[in-house]
Amino acid sequence: MTTSRLGGPARVAAAIAAVVLGAGILAGCSSDSSDDATASPSPTSTASPTETSSESASPSRIVAVLCDEATDQQQELISQAMLPGFSVSQLVDVRADDEAEHALMGFVEGPGLAVLAIWIGNGDPLTDLQSADEFAAESSTAPLASDFEATQDFINSAGRCYTTVFAPDDEE
């Protein structure tokens, strides 16, 4: 999904929110707005129904994810992976366990590009950074991942997490 620079992050976030809500993807997110570098994040664990993709008619399954703003270390790692002329901001981190797989979504701006992009990685500190979509691959040095099975639930929850952290529903 590409947008013009005239829309900016708020317009992209609103569009993502509409798509995510329309698709029925639910995941809880919380953010720690503390600027204290020594404070630990306060992620919230929530259960969300996710459709299974099997041939039999199986019921929805429950997927618990942790979701909050990316750590300074994660933000630095992805910023360093960005190609010249591209920048990333508003990163969120979706995971089930700090030491396992992570999906990170952020707003990318660069020549002809103003989109949300997703990366995946392992553990804390984040290692094995890979692009999870064409936008992340186009704007960073992280190679496009070939296998998303371990992180698919986190990737599916990233849009809802992003809108909850950066575009809370405060219509007035």
PyMOL commands that set and color helices and strands:
alter all, ss='L'
color gray80, all
select helices_A, chain A and resi 8-23+72-81+134-139+149-166
alter helices_A, ss='H'
color red, helices_A
select strands_A, chain A and resi 44-50+61-69+87-95+101-110+113-122+127-131
alter strands_A, ss='S'
color yellow, strands_A
deselect
rebuild
show_as cartoon
